[in-house]
Amino acid sequence: MSERVPSDHASVTTFRASIARSGGTRRPCLRLPDEAAVAEGDLIRLLAGGGHYHARVDSDASGRLVRGAYDNKRLARNAGEGENRLAEWCSETGRDPGSAVELDELEPGFCYGLREPGKRTVYSVPKRPNASLSDIAEKFGRDE
């Protein structure tokens, strides 16, 4: 069962982030703030527009970023497959490269929420998977 947490709750740390373009792509990316507790290669949960997605943290010359959000871990690892939910969210909310966004740290290193500046939202925060069960699932290539 997931826990419901409002974006303005005392346990939530909010960072200012931005939508950017990385390299020659025309797709929007989420530029992560330096304070976010993530490292290149991490797979995180990204909650946006009421959806729960998986995203891989990448980096370029300007810092860490998320190039897309996907329906499961496998798709997040193989970003060329599946629908990019981050691009959909940007389109639905009118967020273009250069636009500011709010990044809510719901569980450091694991779960983050994305929202438009000044808009309050309530997140359904998933529980972190059991590490040993997650390792077994990874061996069999199952999605989380």
N, C-alpha and C positions, 0 to 999 in steps of 0.2 A: 504494500500500500504506500502511496506517495504522500508526502507531507505538503500541505498548502501553506505558502509563505507569501505575504504581500511584499512588493518591491520596496516599500518604505519601512519594513520591519527592522528593528535594531540589530538583528543578526546578519542583515544583508549589507555588504559593502558595495557601493556603487562607484564605478569608474567612468570617466568620459572616454569614449573610444570614437573611432571614425570609420566611415566607409571609404575605401580607397580602390585603386586599381594597382595590380602588381604586374610589372613587366608589360608585355605587349597585349595582354588579354583585355577584352572589353567587359569581362564579367566583374561585378563588384566583389570586393574582399572586405573582411572585417579587420582593421588594423587594431591590434591589441595594445593596451597601455602597458608600460614597463612594470607597473605595480601588480599586475595580474599574476597569480601563482601558477603559471604554466610554462612548459619548456617545449622547444621544438621537438616534434615527434609525438607529443602527448595526444591521446584521443580523449576528447571531452564531450560532455553532453551540453547541447546548446538549446535552450528553450526560447522559442520566438513565435509570436502570433498564435499562441495556443498549442503549438506543436512541440514534440520532443524529438530532437535530432542528434546525430553524432557528427563530430567534426574533428579533423586533424589539425594540430597547430604546426604551421610551417614558418619559414622565415625568409626574408630577402635582405637587401642592403639597408633597408630602412627599419628593420626590426621584425617582431613576430606578428603573424597574421593568420586568419582562417580564410581559406579560399572558397570554402563551401560547407554546407550543412546537409546531411543526408539521412535517410530513413533508418540506416543500420550501420554497424561498424565496418562491415565488408565494403559497403559503398563509400564510406568515408576514407578508407584506405585506398580504394581504386576510384578516385574522383571523376574519372571519365565516364563512369557508369552511373545511371540513376539520375533523378531530378535533384538539382541544386536548390534546396529550400531556402538558403540564404539569398540567392538571387531573386527567388519568388517573393520573399519578405521585403527586400529592398524595393522591388517593383510595386508591390501592394501598398507600401507606406510612403512611396515617393522619395526614398533615400538614394541619392546619387553619390558618386565619388566626391569627397569633400564634405559630405553631410556628417554632422555629429550624431552619435547615438549613445545611449546609456547601456553599460554592461554591468549587470548585477552579479556579483560573486556569491552564489548560493551555497556552494561547498567548494572551498579552495582546491584547485587542481582537478576537480571532477565535474562540477555543474555550474553553468553560467546562464543568465537570462539576458535577452536582448530586447530593448524597447526604445521607442521614440523618446527624446528628451521631454521631461515634464509630464509624461503620461504614467499613471500608476497602473500596475497590473498585479495579479495574484498568480503565482507559479505553483504548479504541482511538481514538487521536487522529487525525483526518483531516488530510491535508496541506492547507495553504492553497492555494487555486486560483491559477494563474498570472493576474496582474492583467489582462494584455491579452486572454487567452482568456475570462476572466470578463466583461470589457467587451463582447466580441463576443456572448457568450451572452445577456447582458442585452438587447442590441439585438433579438435574435430571440425574447426572452421564454421561453427555455428554463429549466427548473429545474436547479439544481445538486444 
